[in-house]
């Protein structure tokens, strides 16, 4: 029972992680550009340091979690994230908001190497748990647009940082209370020994095979990070431009983005089931192939057509997320898994950080049609890498 409560907190943490990282995307698109007299392309680079911190700080977070306490780091995550968000609401200049966003990025970096290691720790099949956890992360993406749009229209953009920040601090305190009251029963979070079976399985894998798998993981992680960030960060602005007859306020833009993100979140559940029962290589290739197709269809579309294709590509963008995490959980030992997740996510979020100015540059010079063409080509590159995964990859369990 206690471990189920822990899983709930971990899932809420994934929600918070993506929610806070995307607050500024909607604020910049729908509020600050008018209030501060700056264009969208001028504003969004101030989010770049936040995404750099999101990636760079993942490694020290993973190392500290493996050496100290994964659960302790999760408490730091919730409280630090909340305090940083409240601080960001006080910003009066672009530089100040950049500093606040950077603090959010530092604490948000804790979640993926630490939270995901706790999610898979002690489990056999990991696809479904990671998928459920991933749904919460994607709902954080969805609610960032919806809730922020509502606050912008009714209470101003500052409230979009203050109120969620207070909630995050409260959750962190509650999680600390659960950990303190359940010390003897909750999942241990400083594993110093791997199961004998996992150690034997890892050693038995050919070094070249292991290297190839990690190569595919890290390449698809880098290019997938570009796709994920470009779609989740830019979608509110895409809808603002292309759903002009359907969404005529910040609240409506946020609502349409929420619908797409929330429905697409369940793509992870389907993919999680598939990777637990079928070849990861085949599932991965199918998902990436659909990404390339939907991105290629998007240029020139407006109205309901744009909305429908956006739903399609977000389903497979979100659906891709658990695949690399499942691969890592199957070929790594528990006591250094946080560090492996950390290196995976430093690649993901470093690319995400670089994609923010890329989005601004492409949007300013050519518009979103060019961006979607680039994303389609990127998906084709990932597909090429995925087809290099060994067909006979047989490690199926985590510990």
C-alpha positions in Angstrom: 0.0 0.0 0.0 2.8 2.4 0.9 4.7 1.7 -2.3 1.5 2.5 -4.2 1.3 5.8 -2.4 4.9 6.4 -3.4 4.1 5.6 -7.0 1.3 8.2 -6.9 3.7 10.9 -5.6 6.2 9.9 -8.3 3.5 10.3 -11.0 2.4 13.7 -9.6 6.1 14.6 -9.7 6.3 13.8 -13.4 3.2 16.0 -13.9 4.8 18.9 -12.0 8.1 18.5 -13.9 6.6 19.1 -17.3 4.0 21.5 -16.1 6.5 24.0 -14.7 8.9 23.7 -17.6 6.2 24.7 -20.0 4.5 27.5 -18.1 6.6 30.2 -19.9 5.8 28.8 -23.3 2.2 29.9 -23.0 2.9 33.0 -21.0 5.4 34.2 -23.7 3.0 33.4 -26.5 -0.2 34.8 -25.1 0.7 37.5 -22.5 4.2 38.9 -22.1 4.6 39.7 -25.8 1.8 42.3 -25.4 2.6 43.4 -21.8 6.4 43.9 -22.4 6.2 44.9 -26.0 8.4 42.1 -27.2 7.9 39.6 -30.0 7.5 35.9 -29.5 10.9 35.3 -31.1 12.5 37.9 -28.8 11.0 36.4 -25.6 11.4 32.7 -25.9 15.3 32.7 -25.9 15.0 33.7 -22.2 13.8 30.2 -21.5 17.0 28.7 -23.0 19.1 28.7 -19.7 16.2 26.9 -18.0 16.4 24.0 -20.5 20.2 24.0 -20.4 20.0 23.6 -16.6 17.2 21.0 -17.1 19.8 18.9 -19.0 23.1 19.7 -17.4 21.9 19.3 -13.8 20.4 15.8 -14.5 23.9 14.2 -14.1 24.7 15.6 -10.6 21.2 14.9 -9.5 21.5 11.3 -10.6 24.9 10.9 -8.9 23.7 12.4 -5.7 20.5 10.3 -5.7 22.5 7.0 -6.1 25.0 8.0 -3.4 22.6 9.7 -0.9 18.8 9.1 -1.3 16.5 9.0 -4.2 13.5 9.8 -2.1 15.3 12.6 -0.4 16.1 14.1 -3.7 12.4 13.9 -4.6 11.5 16.0 -1.6 14.1 18.6 -2.7 12.6 18.5 -6.2 9.0 19.4 -5.1 10.0 22.1 -2.6 12.7 23.6 -4.8 10.5 23.7 -7.9 7.7 25.4 -6.0 9.9 28.1 -4.4 11.6 28.8 -7.8 8.2 29.2 -9.5 7.0 31.7 -6.8 10.3 33.6 -7.3 9.8 33.8 -11.1 6.4 35.4 -10.6 8.2 38.5 -9.1 10.1 39.2 -12.3 9.9 42.7 -13.7 12.4 42.3 -16.6 13.3 39.6 -19.2 16.6 39.0 -17.4 14.9 38.5 -14.1 12.4 36.0 -15.6 15.3 34.2 -17.2 16.9 33.8 -13.8 13.7 32.5 -12.3 13.2 30.1 -15.1 16.8 28.8 -14.7 16.1 28.0 -11.1 13.0 26.1 -12.2 15.2 24.2 -14.6 17.8 23.3 -12.0 15.2 21.7 -9.7 13.2 20.2 -12.5 16.3 18.3 -13.6 16.0 16.1 -10.6 12.9 14.2 -11.7 13.9 12.1 -14.7 17.1 10.5 -13.4 15.7 10.0 -9.9 11.9 9.6 -10.3 12.2 7.1 -13.2 14.8 5.0 -11.3 12.3 4.8 -8.4 9.4 3.9 -10.8 11.2 0.9 -12.3 13.1 -0.2 -9.2 12.2 -3.8 -8.1 9.8 -4.3 -11.1 9.8 -7.1 -13.7 8.0 -5.7 -16.7 8.5 -1.9 -16.8 6.6 -0.8 -19.9 3.2 -0.3 -18.3 4.5 1.5 -15.1 6.6 3.8 -17.2 3.7 4.4 -19.5 1.3 5.3 -16.6 4.0 7.6 -15.1 4.5 9.1 -18.6 0.8 9.9 -18.9 1.1 12.1 -15.9 4.1 13.8 -17.4 2.2 14.5 -20.6 -0.8 15.7 -18.7 1.5 18.2 -17.1 2.3 19.4 -20.7 -1.4 19.6 -21.4 -2.4 21.4 -18.3 0.4 23.9 -18.6 -1.3 25.4 -21.7 -4.8 25.1 -20.2 -4.2 26.4 -16.7 -1.8 29.1 -17.8 -4.3 30.3 -20.4 -7.0 30.5 -17.8 -4.9 32.4 -15.4 -3.7 34.9 -18.0 -7.4 35.7 -18.9 -8.6 35.9 -15.3 -5.8 36.6 -12.8 -2.7 37.6 -14.9 0.4 35.7 -15.8 2.1 36.0 -12.4 -0.6 33.9 -10.8 0.3 31.1 -13.2 3.6 30.8 -11.4 2.5 31.6 -7.8 -0.4 29.2 -7.2 1.2 26.1 -8.8 4.4 26.9 -6.8 2.5 26.8 -3.5 0.9 23.5 -4.5 4.3 22.0 -5.3 5.7 23.0 -2.0 2.7 21.5 -0.2 3.1 18.2 -2.1 6.8 18.1 -1.2 6.0 18.5 2.5 3.4 15.7 2.3 5.8 13.4 0.5 8.4 14.0 3.3 5.7 13.1 5.8 4.9 9.9 4.0 8.6 8.9 3.9 9.1 9.7 7.6 6.0 7.7 8.7 6.8 4.7 6.4 10.5 4.3 6.8 10.3 0.5 7.4 8.0 -0.3 4.5 8.6 2.0 1.6 10.8 0.9 -1.3 14.5 1.3 -0.4 16.0 4.1 -2.5 19.8 3.6 -2.1 20.4 0.2 -3.8 23.9 -1.0 -3.3 23.5 -4.4 -4.9 22.1 -5.6 -8.1 20.2 -8.9 -8.5 22.4 -11.7 -9.5 20.2 -12.4 -12.5 20.5 -8.8 -13.8 24.3 -8.8 -13.4 24.6 -12.1 -15.3 22.3 -10.9 -18.1 24.2 -7.6 -18.5 27.6 -9.4 -18.6 26.4 -11.9 -21.1 25.5 -9.3 -23.7 28.1 -8.9 -26.4 30.0 -5.6 -25.9 29.4 -4.5 -29.5 25.7 -5.4 -29.2 25.5 -3.3 -26.0 27.3 -0.4 -27.6 25.0 -0.5 -30.6 21.9 -0.4 -28.4 23.2 2.5 -26.3 24.2 4.3 -29.6 20.6 4.0 -30.9 19.3 5.1 -27.5 21.4 8.2 -27.3 21.0 9.2 -31.0 17.2 8.8 -30.8 17.2 10.6 -27.5 18.9 13.6 -29.0 16.8 13.8 -32.1 13.6 12.9 -30.2 14.3 15.7 -27.7 14.3 18.1 -30.6 10.9 16.8 -31.8 9.4 16.7 -28.3 10.5 20.2 -27.4 9.5 21.7 -30.8 6.0 20.3 -30.7 5.2 20.8 -27.0 6.7 24.3 -26.7 5.4 25.6 -30.0 1.9 24.1 -30.1 0.1 27.0 -28.3 1.6 29.4 -30.8 0.8 27.1 -33.7 -2.9 27.1 -32.5 -2.8 30.8 -32.0 -1.9 31.3 -35.6 -3.8 28.4 -37.3 -7.0 28.1 -35.3 -8.0 31.7 -35.6 -11.7 31.0 -36.2 -11.8 28.4 -33.4 -9.7 29.9 -30.7 -10.1 33.7 -30.2 -8.7 34.0 -26.6 -5.8 32.7 -24.5 -8.2 30.4 -22.6 -9.5 28.8 -25.9 -6.0 28.4 -27.3 -5.0 26.7 -24.0 -8.1 24.6 -24.1 -7.5 23.2 -27.6 -3.8 22.5 -26.7 -5.0 20.8 -23.5 -7.4 18.5 -25.5 -4.6 17.5 -27.9 -2.0 16.9 -25.2 -4.3 15.1 -22.8 -5.7 12.7 -25.4 -2.2 12.2 -26.9 -0.8 11.3 -23.4 -2.6 7.9 -23.6 -0.4 7.0 -26.6 2.2 6.1 -24.0 -0.1 3.5 -22.4 -0.6 1.8 -25.8 3.1 1.8 -26.5 4.0 0.7 -23.0 1.8 -2.4 -23.5 3.3 -3.1 -26.9 6.9 -2.9 -25.8 6.1 -5.4 -22.9 4.6 -7.9 -25.4 6.3 -7.3 -28.8 9.6 -6.5 -30.4 10.8 -3.1 -29.2 12.5 -2.6 -32.6 9.2 -3.1 -34.5 7.2 -0.9 -32.2 9.8 1.9 -32.2 10.0 1.9 -36.0 6.2 2.0 -36.4 5.9 5.0 -34.0 8.7 6.9 -35.6 7.4 6.2 -39.1 4.0 7.7 -38.1 5.8 10.8 -36.8 7.5 11.4 -40.1 4.2 11.0 -41.9 2.1 13.4 -39.7 4.8 16.1 -39.7 5.0 15.9 -43.5 1.2 16.5 -43.7 1.1 19.5 -41.4 2.5 22.4 -43.6 -0.3 24.6 -45.0 -3.1 23.2 -42.8 -5.4 25.4 -40.7 -8.6 25.0 -38.7 -9.9 21.5 -38.0 -7.4 19.9 -40.4 -4.5 21.4 -38.4 -6.1 20.3 -35.2 -6.6 16.7 -36.4 -3.0 16.3 -37.7 -1.7 17.9 -34.5 -3.5 15.2 -32.6 -1.9 12.6 -34.7 1.6 13.7 -34.4 1.3 14.4 -30.6 0.0 10.8 -30.1 3.2 9.3 -31.6 5.5 12.0 -30.1 4.3 11.1 -26.6 4.1 7.5 -27.5 7.8 7.4 -28.2 8.8 8.6 -24.7 8.7 5.3 -22.7 10.6 3.3 -25.3 14.1 4.4 -24.6 13.4 4.3 -20.8 12.3 0.7 -21.1 15.4 -0.2 -23.1 17.6 1.4 -20.4 15.7 -0.4 -17.6 16.3 -3.7 -19.3 20.0 -3.5 -19.8 21.2 -1.6 -16.7 21.8 -2.6 -13.1 19.7 -0.9 -10.4 22.6 0.7 -8.4 23.8 2.8 -11.3 20.5 3.2 -13.2 19.9 6.8 -12.0 23.2 7.8 -13.6 22.3 6.2 -16.9 19.0 7.9 -16.9 20.8 11.1 -16.1 23.1 10.8 -19.1 20.1 10.0 -21.3 18.2 13.1 -20.1 21.2 15.4 -20.2 21.3 14.7 -23.9 17.5 15.1 -24.2 17.3 18.4 -22.4 20.5 19.8 -23.9 18.9 19.4 -27.3 15.7 20.8 -25.9 17.5 23.9 -24.8 19.1 24.4 -28.2 15.7 23.8 -29.9 14.2 26.9 -28.2 16.3 29.5 -30.2 15.9 27.2 -33.3 12.1 27.5 -33.0 12.4 31.3 -32.7 14.7 31.5 -35.7 12.7 29.3 -38.0 9.4 30.9 -37.0 10.8 34.4 -37.5 12.3 33.7 -41.0 10.0 31.1 -42.5 7.1 30.2 -40.2 5.9 26.9 -38.8 5.6 25.1 -42.1 9.4 24.9 -42.4 9.6 23.7 -38.8 7.3 20.8 -39.5 9.3 19.9 -42.6 12.5 19.8 -40.5 10.8 17.7 -37.9 9.7 15.2 -40.6 13.3 14.8 -41.8 14.4 14.4 -38.2 12.0 11.6 -37.6 13.3 9.8 -40.8 16.8 10.0 -39.3 15.6 8.4 -36.1 13.9 5.7 -38.1 17.1 4.9 -39.8 18.9 4.5 -36.4 16.1 2.4 -35.0 16.4 -0.1 -37.8 19.9 -0.8 -36.6 18.7 -2.2 -33.3 19.4 -6.0 -33.2 16.3 -8.0 -34.0 17.2 -10.6 -31.4 17.5 -8.2 -28.4 16.4 -10.6 -25.6 16.9 -8.8 -22.3 13.3 -8.5 -21.1 13.4 -7.9 -17.4 14.4 -5.1 -14.9 15.3 -5.4 -11.3 
